[in-house]
Amino acid sequence: MEFASFLAGEPWSDRPACTHGTLSHLARLVNDRTSDAGRARLTALIPSVVGLTSDDPILDVLLAVRAAHAALPVAAEERQRSQAVGLRSAMVALAGRDDDVSAAARELAESALRSAPAADTWAVRFIDEVGRGRPRTSVKQCRHVITGAVDGIATAAVGDRDDRLVALLAAAVSDTERFVGRSAEPTDGVRERSAAPIAT
């Protein structure tokens, strides 16, 4: 993100105005939790995030769904539960929107929840017990889900943590590009393992 601020002609910062705040949050987390080898693979994404921003609050929800979808199948059980709660909350926030991008995000959330049925059952029970609260999901809540997702992948008992983290960020960049209406070609060597993008 610091290099992105430089490319955008902004003051040197890891929170540049040229990039959506929640996408920037995800990028910082992935950068911090990958190995040196994995971090080197992120440099190809730097130009893509310059100018990639939106004022639509639903983008925060979409990015949280993307992160939780990546984490839920591999995270430890206690992390799965919080991710499942985040996905259930995101689905409530998306329920009132009748558009392709929201429908695709709901499908992504449902797919992730099917991969961890015990966590989903726990999440449904937890939400029923504490109350559903507001139908909208705040930026802070979305970023909390993303933090938990990246931590869950980084500490998972899998041998391809770097691959999963790099693929997550690449998929999130692609999702954001499509959401804001930018057409972009995949970056060689980075997006080949990315999940299918959320359609717009």
C-alpha positions, 0 to 999 in steps of 0.5 A: 500500500505504501508503494501504491501511495507513491504510484498515485503521487500521494504522501507515503502511507500504507493507507492511501486515499487512492484505494478503498479502505477495506481493500487496503486493510486486507492488503496490509494484513496479507502483506504482514502474514505472508512469508518473504516469498509470498510477499514478493508475489504481491508486488504485481498487484500494486498498480491494480489498486491505484484508483480502486475505490468506491463510496458504496458501503456494500463493497465492504460487505462483499470484501468481507464475504470474499475473505470469509469464503477463503478462510472458513474451509481451513480455519480452526474451529473457533475461528470458523465460528466467528467467520460463520457469524460474519457471513450470516450477518453479511447475508442479512445486509445483502438480502435487500439488494436485488442485483447480480453482484449481491446475488453472487455474494450470497452464493459465495457466502452460502458455499462457504457455510456449506463447507463448515456446517457445524460452524454455521449451525453454531452461528445460527444459534448464536445469532438467535440467542443474541438477537439479529441487531441491525440489518446493515453491517458496519465497515468496522464489522466487515474489517473485523471479519477480514482480520479474522479470515486472514489470521485464520488462513495464516494459522491454518494447518495447511501447507499452502498458506501463502498461496491462499493468502495471495489468491485471496487478495488477488480475488478481492482486487478482481472483485473490486475492479468489477464492482467499480466498473474497471476492466482489467486483465489478470496479472500473470502468476498471481491470479491463476489460483484466484477464486471465481470473481463475484459477478457484476 
